[in-house]
Amino acid sequence: MTVATTTPAFCQGIQHFGEDWPNFKEYGKEAAIAPGQTAIASPSDKTAVYQTLLAADALRYLTLQTTASKESGHPGGFASIADAIAALIMLGYKNLTTEVGHHAPGFYSTMFLDRSLEDMGIHTVADLGERFREMHGLLGHLSGQIPGLLSPAGPLGQGQHFAMAGAKLYPDTLFPVTIGDGGLGEPYIMSSFGHFNTAYPQRTNFLPILVWNGYSQEHHSMVSLKTNEEMIAYWKGNGFSEVILINAKDYDDANQAGEYIDSTNFSFNKRLEFTQAILEAVDKAAKSALNGTLTVLIVKQLKGAGVHKRGAQSHNLYPGDSLNKDYIVDALKARALSPEAWQLVRTNFERAGGSPAAKHVVTETEASVPDLGELPLTEYPVGGDKKVATTAMGELVVHVGKKDPNFVVTNADGNAASGINNINVGLKIIHPTTDDTYFQAPQGQVYEPLSEDACAGLAVAQALFGARTLWCSYESFAVNGLPIWQTVTQAMAELRRPTPSTITLFTAGALEQGRNGWTHQRPEIENYFAAMMRNGNIFPLFPCDANSIQACYEWALSTKNKGITITASKSPLPIFTTLEQTRQGLQEGGIILHDSEGTKKVVFAVIGDMTLGPVFDAASQLEKEGFGVRIVSVINPRRLYRPSDVAWESCAQADGNFLDDAGFDRIFGGDALIGVSGGTSAMLEPVILRSTTPRDIFAWKRGETTASAGQLMAFNGLTADALTQRAAALLA
């Protein structure tokens, strides 16, 4: 390794330097982005083209060296799009998102070159390698905690949501999103683009960039056989008016075989020609997207272009793929730049956009949200007329929307079917067709595509970007939106700024779906949330009535960086509590609804609202036999864990409130305990863990077609007689 005496300090750790490129004295004497400017002057300027090519190779070099430093990671996919990323930066666009988590080392390299990573103590190339794939460092896949990066990326098919949320909230800013041709096989990408464009046709300032490199992780991509014409037709058929395709093969002068070509094998002049074409295409696509046209840029170039291997073999590094491996060394030497060239790239990247991304992209500061004022809470009298909990919450949701124009409610199954048609009436369904019959209008705040992923995606992405949202769903069908919801809640747990919690309302639970049958009876989803409670920032809430749900939503609106699920019925049910009781229950985990004395006492810990019916009936039977009964509505089970059970301390906006032992004994202490849930038993884990009395659980088993909720509960063993018999046995 030869290091010049003028080597910039940030280059410490670079394994191989190269010589100055041809004509460097002419095109490298000063940075293409002039002092005080935020972008190159013209995409066809020869100096700008030359230095964009330098930047592309710098990105390839850093991506490969960084991954090889840990003998793991994914260099190949990003290598095929490095030219376009370099062009975006040189043109001043830094609000970058991606659907491809495997491109993480390339995006880290981009943020390193523009100095954003200095905010986390990464100052040199050596630091970059040392912190890659290490705890409290640079995650193997993208994370929202990395300075300058807008959003996480791990599971495929999710990144487009962040670009569209950004476009909705910041209409004058471009949000490019790279999409792999492997990830294009995910069913959600195109459908979510279509839904969003139908609802928000004026928001075209997101720019999909298809990384069409012919390969996925371990084989040829499923779209590798499409012709250029077919690929263009595919995007046009999905509503994109402007489809711009740059094909490396059109510039090949090295007689490479196949449809997918490596531009780094071109002659130097052809490489410059290809780079200019990329720059001009990116410039055209960006301006098109910003000016109201739904636009996509497609870059067709072989996977692994310019790194250690080509095709799917370039996707991953494996143990042994070290900085000393021959083909790693050869690839690094081929991409090596001179110290002067490295400084030029650093200067351009730092100036691009006006400053390092960490200083100005939209997610680097806490977004302001309007003051909601006093919520219009309605307190129904305890023991009075039955009320629909979801409808009561709907009134508060309308208030939020009226106060906050960025607020959006999403629902794939329909608000009217969930007992919250009042939300449609008050905020209107977003649709290009105005129709008062269905409360729809182009300027509404209710997003209702028939896609859980599209609903969850827009809601959670907007929350991550700093705005309030509510995702509503039938409990049975929410599972298709959970992958993106979990991705964002995990990102929120490590975010470097406060952001509104992502809040959901799940209704039409299994017990309400008797006649619809088991296809609509899937409370097993609660197991997912129960497991996530241990993450530290996940709070499943189970209000017991129409007063309780209002207090739950009131609390959720006050929180930051949490994932909060509210599960409630859409049927008229009794009023058991006051607002204040639920406020206390949110802090203590549960509310005592009934407490009687007797020879011995059984405590029923109940999750849900409809399940309270057979429990109260069982209490009457047990009290006739001389037993005492306490009925506790478990509102916030996360509070019932022990602090050591939950990874709360490492969460942003950490919430370390747990019910202490004295409080637990006060609420749940007795001679026996029975947990009852119309959903899964896992939600009762914290109660069962801490109780020291004889105990048991009654919970959901399996769905069936029934004429009533009572019949469905009986099918699952949730009857007053069964509860009475088991309680008596435990107390014997």
TORBATOR-386103 format. One line per 3 residues: number of its first residue (from 1); for each residue z, x, y of C-alpha. Coordinates in pm, 1 decimal. Each point is the difference from the previous one (the first is absolute). Layout:
residues N
NUM> Z X Y | ...
***
This chain:
residues 732
1> 0.0 0.0 0.0 | -111.8 146.8 331.0 | 186.1 -118.3 309.4
4> -126.6 87.7 346.0 | 245.1 109.4 265.3 | -97.1 -308.5 202.7
7> 78.5 -240.3 -281.1 | 164.1 -313.7 145.1 | 359.3 -53.2 -109.3
10> -78.0 -332.3 -166.9 | -233.2 183.6 -240.8 | 290.9 173.5 -170.8
13> -42.3 -70.1 -368.7 | -378.6 -22.6 -7.3 | -108.7 182.1 -313.9
16> -355.1 89.5 100.6 | -173.3 51.4 331.9 | -374.5 20.7 46.5
19> -240.8 151.8 246.9 | -129.1 -174.7 308.2 | -285.4 -237.0 -75.2
22> -351.7 65.2 130.5 | -29.9 -71.9 372.5 | 378.0 -20.5 37.1
25> -10.9 190.4 328.9 | -231.6 -264.9 140.8 | 155.8 -316.7 -144.0
28> 355.8 116.6 -49.2 | 83.9 162.1 329.2 | 194.1 -304.1 124.8
31> 122.6 -324.8 -145.8 | -248.9 -287.6 -11.7 | 270.7 -233.3 129.4
34> 55.1 128.8 349.8 | 344.2 28.0 160.1 | 114.3 -340.1 123.4
37> -253.3 -182.3 -218.8 | 74.5 -210.9 -306.4 | -327.1 37.3 -191.3
40> -325.2 191.9 -14.8 | -251.3 -85.4 270.6 | -283.7 -92.6 -235.8
43> -42.3 -27.6 -379.6 | -332.2 180.5 27.2 | 132.2 293.2 202.9
46> -63.9 315.6 -201.8 | 341.1 148.9 74.3 | 170.7 -322.4 -105.0
49> -201.5 -15.2 -322.8 | 74.9 362.4 -81.9 | 371.1 -41.9 57.1
52> 14.2 -326.8 -193.7 | -139.7 186.6 -298.9 | 266.8 265.8 48.8
55> 260.1 -277.0 -0.7 | -136.5 -155.1 -320.0 | 25.1 331.3 -184.1
58> 345.0 62.4 146.2 | 111.5 -333.4 -144.7 | -150.2 82.3 -338.8
61> 167.0 340.1 -0.3 | 344.0 -132.5 90.8 | -26.3 -288.3 -244.7
64> -79.1 230.7 -289.5 | 251.3 271.9 89.3 | 276.5 -253.6 55.4
67> -54.5 -170.5 -334.0 | -42.7 329.1 -185.6 | 329.6 121.5 145.4
70> 169.3 -260.5 -222.7 | -262.3 -9.7 -275.9 | -15.6 -374.5 52.7
73> -149.0 -257.9 230.3 | -345.4 -133.5 67.5 | -253.3 207.9 196.7
76> -334.6 -134.0 -123.5 | -27.1 -344.3 155.1 | 92.1 104.4 351.2
79> -238.8 296.1 -21.6 | -293.7 -239.8 -17.0 | 101.0 -173.3 324.4
82> 134.2 300.8 193.8 | -309.8 5.5 221.9 | 58.2 -358.9 114.5
85> 372.6 56.2 60.2 | -84.6 307.1 207.1 | -251.8 -208.8 194.8
88> 255.8 -273.7 67.4 | 244.6 252.9 139.4 | -261.1 174.5 213.3
91> -97.6 -339.2 141.7 | 363.5 -67.9 89.6 | 87.7 -260.6 -263.9
94> 339.5 67.8 -154.7 | 137.0 -340.4 -103.4 | -102.8 75.3 -356.3
97> 77.7 -208.0 -306.8 | -114.2 28.9 -358.4 | -13.2 -197.2 -321.6
100> 2.2 324.0 -198.9 | 345.2 145.7 -56.2 | -159.2 287.8 -188.3
103> -142.0 124.6 329.3 | 351.3 81.3 120.6 | -36.5 381.0 11.4
106> -309.3 -35.8 216.4 | 176.0 -228.3 245.1 | 299.3 234.0 6.8
109> -238.7 284.2 78.3 | -145.4 -206.8 284.4 | 344.2 -65.7 145.5
112> 89.8 366.1 -43.0 | -302.4 115.2 194.5 | 76.9 -233.3 291.8
115> 366.1 117.3 -0.5 | 149.0 -337.8 -90.9 | 183.1 147.5 -299.0
118> 197.6 225.9 232.2 | 217.6 -307.7 56.9 | 128.2 46.8 -354.8
121> 32.7 375.8 19.1 | -339.7 96.1 -143.5 | -138.7 270.7 225.4
124> -203.7 224.6 -227.4 | -234.0 -25.6 -296.3 | 278.6 150.9 -207.5
127> 228.6 -284.4 109.0 | -271.1 -249.3 -93.1 | -15.0 128.3 -356.2
130> 375.4 32.8 -36.2 | 69.2 -358.0 114.8 | -284.8 -160.9 -196.3
133> 123.9 -224.4 -281.0 | 364.2 83.2 65.3 | 294.2 -223.5 82.2
136> 24.9 -67.0 375.1 | -342.2 156.4 34.5 | -357.9 -117.1 -44.8
139> -18.2 -266.6 -269.6 | -258.1 23.9 -273.8 | -156.3 -314.8 145.1
142> 1.1 -112.0 360.1 | 316.2 -126.2 160.9 | 58.8 -172.1 330.6
145> 275.7 248.6 79.5 | -243.4 290.9 53.8 | -50.6 70.8 372.9
148> -338.3 -117.4 120.8 | -83.2 -209.0 -306.4 | 2.8 -375.5 42.9
151> 65.9 -137.3 -344.5 | 72.3 68.7 -366.1 | -263.3 20.7 -271.2
154> 68.5 12.3 -370.6 | -134.5 -296.3 -199.2 | -372.0 -44.5 55.9
157> -138.4 -293.1 193.7 | 267.7 -22.9 269.4 | -95.0 218.2 296.3
160> -237.3 -251.1 156.1 | 294.6 -225.4 83.3 | 144.1 259.6 237.1
163> -331.2 51.1 177.8 | -42.2 -374.5 50.9 | 358.7 -48.8 116.8
166> -52.9 281.0 248.8 | -322.5 -159.7 118.4 | 175.0 -333.8 51.3
169> 287.9 147.6 198.6 | -197.4 263.6 195.4 | -348.8 -140.4 69.6
172> -115.2 294.3 211.7 | 85.1 266.4 -258.6 | -213.1 108.7 -295.1
175> 163.5 0.8 -342.9 | -218.4 183.9 -251.3 | 92.0 -50.9 -367.1
178> -146.2 214.5 -274.6 | -70.2 -182.0 -326.1 | -78.7 176.4 -325.4
181> -286.6 -120.0 -212.9 | 247.8 0.4 -288.9 | 237.1 -219.9 196.4
184> -288.6 -227.2 91.8 | 45.3 -146.6 -346.2 | 323.9 -158.6 116.9
187> -69.8 -371.0 50.2 | 193.9 -28.3 322.0 | -183.5 230.8 236.4
190> -309.1 -203.4 73.2 | 174.8 -336.5 -21.3 | 262.7 108.1 252.5
193> -270.6 120.6 238.6 | -173.2 -336.4 -34.7 | 313.1 -204.9 56.3
196> 100.8 203.3 302.9 | -344.0 -14.6 158.0 | -14.2 -377.3 -43.8
199> 336.7 -42.7 169.3 | -38.0 273.1 262.2 | -375.1 45.9 56.8
202> 63.7 164.9 336.0 | 212.8 276.1 -159.3 | -261.5 241.2 -133.3
205> 170.1 319.4 115.4 | 83.8 110.1 -353.0 | -258.1 226.2 -160.8
208> -29.5 27.7 -378.1 | -138.9 336.0 -104.3 | -116.9 -5.7 -360.8
211> 49.5 329.6 -179.1 | -294.0 -40.6 -235.8 | 30.7 312.6 -210.4
214> -100.8 -137.7 -338.6 | 327.0 53.7 -182.1 | 340.3 -152.8 -40.5
217> 299.4 179.3 -150.0 | -127.8 81.7 -346.2 | -359.8 -115.8 -21.7
220> -299.7 -120.8 196.2 | 92.2 -278.6 240.5 | -106.1 -350.1 -92.6
223> -231.2 -11.9 302.5 | -161.3 336.2 -70.3 | -322.0 -160.0 -128.3
226> -61.2 -211.0 306.8 | -299.8 99.8 205.0 | 35.2 56.4 371.2
229> -172.4 -330.1 60.9 | 236.1 -181.8 -235.9 | 305.1 148.4 165.9
232> -124.4 -99.8 343.5 | -75.3 -350.3 -127.0 | 349.3 -21.0 -154.1
235> 170.3 61.7 332.8 | -240.5 -221.5 191.5 | 57.4 -273.0 -255.6
238> 369.1 25.7 75.5 | -49.8 -62.1 369.6 | -50.6 347.2 148.9
241> -272.5 -19.8 262.4 | -28.8 375.1 56.4 | -21.8 219.7 -309.4
244> -51.8 369.6 70.0 | -66.7 226.1 -297.4 | -15.2 379.8 10.8
247> -122.7 154.1 -324.1 | 52.4 372.3 -51.6 | -301.0 4.9 -231.5
250> -229.4 -60.8 297.9 | 96.0 343.8 136.9 | 6.1 197.9 -323.4
253> -206.2 319.9 -2.0 | 170.9 146.5 -307.1 | -178.0 -218.7 -256.3
256> 324.3 -147.2 -135.2 | -36.3 -242.4 -287.3 | 119.8 -358.5 4.1
259> 62.5 -266.2 260.8 | 325.4 151.1 124.3 | -38.0 328.3 184.9
262> 235.5 269.3 133.6 | -81.4 78.4 363.1 | 188.4 331.5 -15.1
265> -283.4 133.2 -218.7 | -258.7 -55.8 274.3 | -136.1 279.3 213.2
268> 200.6 54.3 316.8 | -255.4 -175.0 219.1 | -14.8 -299.6 -233.9
271> 378.0 -18.4 0.1 | -11.0 -22.6 378.0 | -268.0 -267.7 -20.4
274> 209.3 -202.0 -244.6 | 308.4 39.5 218.8 | -189.6 -122.5 303.7
277> -114.7 -304.0 -196.9 | 362.3 -69.6 -96.2 | 118.0 38.2 358.9
280> -269.1 -230.2 133.8 | 65.6 -256.5 -273.6 | 374.3 -0.1 62.9
283> -58.7 -33.9 373.1 | -241.7 -287.5 -49.3 | 224.2 -177.1 -250.6
286> 309.0 35.9 217.0 | -173.3 -140.0 308.0 | -145.9 -284.2 -203.8
289> 340.5 -95.1 -140.2 | 163.8 19.5 341.6 | -272.8 -215.4 152.6
292> 36.8 -304.0 -224.5 | -215.9 73.4 -302.6 | 141.1 7.6 -352.6
295> -100.1 350.6 -103.3 | 28.0 229.7 -299.9 | -85.6 368.6 -30.2
298> -101.2 126.6 -344.1 | 2.4 373.2 -71.5 | -170.0 89.6 -327.3
301> 100.5 347.3 -109.6 | 111.4 150.7 -330.5 | 368.7 -9.6 -83.3
304> 153.7 345.9 30.2 | -252.6 122.8 256.8 | 105.3 349.1 100.6
307> 309.7 37.5 -217.7 | 74.4 139.8 -347.4 | -187.7 -246.2 -221.5
310> -239.5 -290.7 37.5 | 2.5 -361.5 -113.1 | 305.5 -155.4 -162.1
313> 112.8 348.3 -108.6 | 83.0 71.5 363.7 | 232.5 -297.7 27.4
316> 321.9 160.7 -114.2 | 159.2 341.3 -32.0 | 192.9 76.9 -315.6
319> 261.6 258.0 -97.0 | -175.3 335.0 14.2 | -224.3 -95.8 292.5
322> 184.4 246.2 220.5 | -97.0 204.6 302.2 | -83.8 281.4 -242.1
325> -233.4 -200.4 -223.0 | -349.8 144.7 17.8 | -184.1 -317.9 93.7
328> 265.8 -87.0 259.2 | -33.0 345.5 154.3 | -380.2 -23.1 3.6
331> 8.2 -341.9 167.5 | 250.8 111.6 262.8 | -205.5 307.9 81.0
334> -311.1 -215.2 35.7 | 174.5 -220.6 256.1 | 194.8 278.3 174.6
337> -23.0 18.5 378.9 | 68.0 281.5 242.4 | 327.4 -5.4 198.2
340> -198.7 -77.2 313.5 | -163.0 -297.4 -170.3 | 339.0 -131.0 -113.1
343> 125.9 11.7 358.0 | -308.3 -185.6 118.9 | 56.2 -277.2 -253.3
346> 368.6 -22.4 93.9 | -82.4 -26.1 371.8 | -254.0 -277.6 -55.0
349> 230.3 -198.9 -228.0 | 291.5 30.5 238.3 | -206.7 -115.7 297.9
352> -173.0 -282.4 -188.9 | 131.9 -338.9 100.5 | 194.7 159.3 284.3
355> 281.3 147.1 -210.6 | 117.1 40.3 -358.5 | -16.1 -330.2 -187.9
358> 378.6 0.2 -28.8 | 18.6 -31.9 378.1 | -229.0 -297.4 51.4
361> -116.2 -200.5 -302.2 | 117.6 -360.5 5.3 | 272.0 33.5 -264.7
364> 183.3 292.6 157.1 | 213.4 -213.2 230.9 | 196.0 -318.4 -55.6
367> -215.9 -294.1 101.0 | 153.8 -246.3 241.6 | 34.0 -360.0 -117.1
370> 67.7 -302.4 221.3 | 352.6 -133.8 28.4 | 31.5 -312.6 -212.1
373> 276.6 -152.1 205.8 | 230.3 -246.1 -175.8 | -130.6 -131.7 -330.7
376> -10.2 -384.5 -15.1 | 241.6 -24.5 -292.4 | 74.3 -347.7 -132.3
379> 332.8 -32.4 -177.9 | -4.3 -290.1 -244.3 | 334.7 -160.9 -93.0
382> 149.9 116.7 -328.2 | -24.2 -281.9 -253.2 | -254.0 -185.3 213.9
385> -357.2 -94.3 -82.0 | -201.2 232.0 -221.1 | -231.9 235.1 186.6
388> -295.4 226.0 -87.2 | 107.3 359.1 56.8 | -349.4 142.3 53.9
391> -77.5 -263.0 263.6 | 317.8 90.1 186.6 | -105.8 363.8 2.6
394> -349.3 -99.4 108.7 | 133.0 -123.3 334.0 | 142.7 345.0 70.1
397> -326.5 164.6 -104.3 | -189.9 -209.2 253.8 | 243.4 111.9 270.0
400> -60.8 365.0 -89.6 | -376.2 -50.1 20.8 | 24.5 -170.4 337.8
403> 204.5 287.8 137.4 | -195.1 283.0 -164.4 | -381.8 -16.7 18.1
406> -41.0 286.5 -250.4 | 205.6 -184.2 -262.6 | -198.4 -114.9 -302.4
409> 90.5 -217.9 -299.0 | -198.9 58.9 -317.8 | -23.8 -231.3 -302.0
412> -254.0 -2.9 -281.1 | 133.2 -318.9 -157.7 | 17.9 -215.4 309.2
415> 287.1 -76.3 233.1 | -36.1 -374.5 -47.9 | 56.2 41.6 -373.9
418> 313.4 203.3 70.3 | 180.1 -250.1 218.9 | -86.2 187.6 316.2
421> -292.7 -194.5 139.5 | 199.2 -1.0 324.5 | -105.9 363.9 34.9
424> -365.6 -103.1 -16.8 | 61.4 -275.5 254.2 | 177.5 232.9 239.4
427> -198.3 322.2 -37.6 | -337.6 -109.5 -147.4 | -191.9 146.6 -291.9
430> -241.6 271.3 114.2 | -351.2 -118.6 -79.8 | -333.0 7.7 186.8
433> -33.5 -375.9 -58.1 | 223.1 -206.9 225.4 | 132.4 -301.2 -190.9
436> 310.0 -186.1 114.7 | 29.1 -171.8 -338.4 | 102.8 331.1 -153.8
439> 158.0 150.5 311.0 | -250.3 283.9 11.3 | -150.5 182.0 294.9
442> -153.9 340.9 74.6 | 303.8 117.4 196.6 | 272.9 -94.6 -248.2
445> 283.4 212.6 -138.4 | -7.7 -113.2 -364.1 | -216.2 217.0 -225.9
448> -88.4 -191.5 -318.2 | -256.9 178.8 -217.3 | 21.9 -78.6 -371.4
451> 109.9 352.4 -80.6 | 359.0 112.5 -38.3 | -106.5 359.4 60.0
454> -171.2 -90.9 327.6 | 304.6 -199.3 109.9 | 257.5 259.0 -99.3
457> -221.6 282.1 124.8 | -43.0 -125.6 354.6 | 364.6 -104.7 24.2
460> 153.7 324.9 -120.1 | -248.8 226.5 174.8 | 62.4 -172.9 331.3
463> 375.5 29.2 -55.9 | -37.7 370.7 -70.6 | -197.8 36.3 321.8
466> 280.8 -163.7 198.0 | -62.5 -375.6 15.1 | 177.1 -302.2 -146.3
469> -150.1 -184.1 -297.0 | 86.2 -244.8 -277.1 | -168.9 -0.8 -339.9
472> 37.2 -335.6 -178.4 | -92.5 -66.8 -359.6 | 68.1 -203.3 -307.4
475> 247.6 208.3 -196.2 | -227.0 -22.1 -305.3 | -298.9 162.9 167.7
478> 152.4 253.9 235.0 | -34.4 273.2 -262.8 | -355.8 79.0 113.0
481> 132.5 95.4 342.2 | 295.2 206.5 -117.0 | -171.9 340.2 -37.2
484> -70.8 31.7 372.5 | 338.1 -155.5 87.1 | 182.3 259.4 -207.1
487> -210.9 281.0 146.6 | 98.5 -101.1 351.6 | 368.1 -60.3 -70.9
490> 21.3 348.0 -148.5 | -175.7 138.2 307.8 | 241.6 -187.5 224.5
493> 291.6 161.1 -181.1 | -109.7 343.0 119.9 | -167.1 -91.4 328.8
496> 90.5 210.2 304.3 | 23.6 -303.3 229.2 | 136.1 -353.5 -10.1
499> -245.5 -276.9 -82.7 | 45.3 -372.6 -72.9 | 96.2 -73.9 -358.8
502> -265.6 -150.5 -224.3 | 123.9 -352.3 -73.4 | -123.3 -238.0 -267.8
505> 58.9 -364.1 -87.3 | -52.1 -81.2 -366.6 | 19.4 -364.6 -98.2
508> -125.2 -250.0 -259.0 | 223.1 173.7 -251.8 | -20.5 -54.5 -372.6
511> 246.4 -290.8 -2.0 | -221.6 -192.0 245.2 | -311.0 46.0 -210.9
514> 77.8 -209.2 -309.3 | -320.7 -199.6 -14.3 | -214.6 299.1 94.5
517> 121.8 182.1 -309.6 | 61.5 364.1 -77.5 | -298.7 127.0 199.9
520> 204.7 -89.7 308.8 | 336.9 105.6 -140.8 | 35.8 374.0 39.1
523> 339.7 86.7 143.6 | -14.2 330.6 -186.8 | -121.3 146.0 327.7
526> 364.9 1.0 103.6 | 53.2 286.2 -246.7 | -228.7 207.2 220.6
529> 211.4 -66.4 308.0 | 322.3 43.9 -193.6 | -106.5 348.5 -103.7
532> -105.9 80.1 355.8 | 343.1 -92.4 136.4 | 116.2 342.6 -112.0
535> -263.4 159.1 229.3 | 239.0 -57.7 287.6 | -204.3 -207.1 244.8
538> -92.7 -303.3 -212.8 | 191.8 -323.8 53.0 | -90.3 -305.3 -210.8
541> 162.9 -306.7 158.7 | 70.7 -330.7 -173.6 | 103.0 -265.4 254.6
544> 168.8 -300.8 -159.0 | -111.2 -268.4 246.4 | -183.4 -79.8 324.8
547> 278.4 142.5 217.2 | 25.0 312.5 -209.7 | -369.7 82.5 21.0
550> 10.4 -10.0 379.9 | 285.2 250.4 9.5 | -186.8 220.7 -248.1
553> -313.3 6.3 215.1 | 208.0 54.3 314.1 | 152.0 309.9 -159.8
556> -330.9 126.6 -137.4 | -156.4 -12.6 347.6 | 276.6 224.8 131.4
559> -59.9 277.9 -252.6 | -219.7 309.2 -9.1 | -176.4 192.6 -276.6
562> 100.8 -235.3 -279.3 | -180.1 -207.6 -259.3 | 155.7 -346.2 1.3
565> -99.5 -275.9 -240.2 | 122.8 -353.5 65.5 | -31.3 -223.9 -306.6
568> 58.0 -373.7 48.5 | -110.8 -338.0 -127.5 | -238.6 -236.6 172.6
571> 183.5 -307.4 -131.8 | 260.4 -205.9 192.4 | 339.8 129.7 -110.2
574> 365.8 -50.1 98.9 | 163.4 183.8 289.2 | 289.6 211.7 -124.4
577> 63.1 244.8 283.2 | 23.6 54.3 372.9 | -205.1 262.8 178.8
580> 308.5 213.4 44.1 | 77.0 -3.9 -370.3 | -338.3 151.5 -80.8
583> 38.9 255.5 277.8 | 318.5 107.0 -172.7 | -171.3 -18.5 -337.8
586> -274.3 232.6 121.5 | 269.8 260.7 66.1 | 214.0 -64.9 -306.4
589> -273.3 -83.3 -249.0 | 107.5 -354.2 -77.7 | 164.9 -323.3 117.7
592> 273.4 -195.4 -175.2 | -129.9 -356.8 -16.1 | 275.8 -146.7 -214.1
595> 340.6 120.4 -116.7 | 253.0 -192.9 -206.1 | 315.1 100.1 -182.5
598> 81.6 -46.7 -365.3 | 161.0 162.0 -302.7 | -273.3 265.0 1.4
601> -290.3 52.3 236.8 | -369.6 53.8 -70.8 | -221.9 136.0 276.0
604> -365.6 -103.2 11.9 | -215.1 255.1 187.2 | -315.1 -197.6 78.0
607> -336.1 128.8 119.8 | -223.5 -263.3 153.1 | 26.3 -355.9 127.0
610> -116.3 -239.7 -271.9 | 221.8 169.7 -258.0 | 306.8 -113.0 190.9
613> -51.9 -352.3 -138.4 | 98.5 63.0 -363.4 | 270.2 242.6 112.7
616> 177.9 -266.0 208.9 | -34.0 -243.1 -291.0 | 155.6 257.4 -231.2
619> 281.7 53.5 249.0 | 87.4 -369.9 -13.1 | 20.3 10.2 -378.6
622> 209.1 316.1 -4.1 | 241.3 -128.5 261.8 | 57.9 -312.3 -210.6
625> 109.0 236.3 -277.2 | 249.2 167.4 233.5 | -194.2 314.1 87.2
628> -43.3 139.1 349.2 | -355.2 61.4 118.0 | -140.6 213.2 278.2
631> -369.6 -29.2 86.2 | -147.7 290.3 194.1 | -350.2 -13.5 144.4
634> -134.3 355.1 -17.6 | -197.8 33.4 323.3 | -51.5 376.2 33.0
637> 49.2 174.9 -336.6 | -74.8 343.7 144.2 | 340.0 -13.7 175.2
640> 171.0 -37.3 -337.6 | -98.1 339.3 -137.6 | 232.4 294.3 35.1
643> -119.7 248.2 264.9 | -63.1 261.3 -268.9 | -238.9 -237.5 -181.0
646> -252.8 1.3 284.3 | -202.9 273.8 174.4 | 88.5 -140.1 341.8
649> 109.3 321.7 171.9 | -347.7 154.3 -7.8 | -165.3 -307.2 157.1
652> -112.4 -23.0 359.3 | 211.9 -253.5 189.5 | 249.3 36.6 -283.7
655> 207.2 -303.5 -94.0 | 318.3 104.8 -180.7 | 179.6 -332.9 3.9
658> 134.0 -93.1 -344.4 | 273.0 -238.9 -104.3 | 312.0 202.2 -77.0
661> 210.8 -45.3 -312.8 | 255.9 -222.5 171.4 | -275.0 -223.2 133.3
664> -171.0 -14.0 -336.4 | 323.4 -103.3 -170.5 | 62.2 -263.7 266.6
667> -339.4 -160.1 -57.0 | -69.7 65.1 -367.2 | 343.0 62.5 -148.9
670> 114.6 -244.1 -268.6 | 60.0 -29.9 -372.8 | -370.4 -19.4 -92.1
673> -332.7 27.9 177.7 | -336.2 -157.4 -70.9 | -310.2 104.0 190.0
676> -259.8 -274.2 39.7 | -357.7 38.0 116.9 | -311.4 -211.8 -19.3
679> -180.0 331.3 22.1 | 64.5 331.2 -167.3 | 337.4 135.8 -105.4
682> -63.0 338.9 164.7 | 98.8 -134.0 342.1 | 352.1 -47.3 -134.1
685> 33.2 362.2 -109.6 | 233.5 102.0 285.4 | 238.5 -284.9 -82.0
688> 2.0 74.8 -372.7 | 45.8 372.5 66.8 | 311.0 -50.5 210.3
691> 168.4 -291.4 -170.6 | 272.4 96.8 -249.0 | 57.9 -348.6 -144.6
694> -169.2 -152.7 -307.0 | -346.8 -89.4 122.3 | -343.4 -129.4 -89.2
697> -332.5 -90.2 161.3 | -215.8 -312.1 -11.3 | -350.9 67.4 128.7
700> -366.9 -82.2 -28.7 | -163.1 53.7 -338.3 | -353.0 -140.3 -4.1
703> -218.1 -261.8 164.3 | -111.4 -336.0 -132.7 | -161.5 -319.7 124.2
706> 272.3 -250.4 86.8 | 44.3 -323.2 193.2 | 288.3 124.4 214.5
709> 198.5 302.1 110.3 | 289.0 -121.5 -212.5 | -215.7 -9.1 -311.4
712> -128.2 350.6 71.7 | 354.8 128.4 51.8 | 99.2 -163.7 -329.7
715> -290.1 177.4 -173.9 | 149.8 324.9 128.6 | 356.3 -87.6 -95.0
718> 110.3 -56.1 359.4 | 198.0 -320.7 -52.0 | 345.2 -113.2 102.6
721> 102.6 -46.1 -363.5 | -110.0 351.3 -95.5 | 177.4 151.3 300.4
724> 315.9 -200.3 -74.4 | 9.8 104.8 -363.6 | -54.9 367.2 79.5
727> 261.0 1.0 275.2 | 256.3 -162.0 -228.2 | -71.4 258.3 -268.9
730> 41.5 288.5 245.2 | 327.1 -146.7 126.7 | 142.7 -67.4 -345.2
***
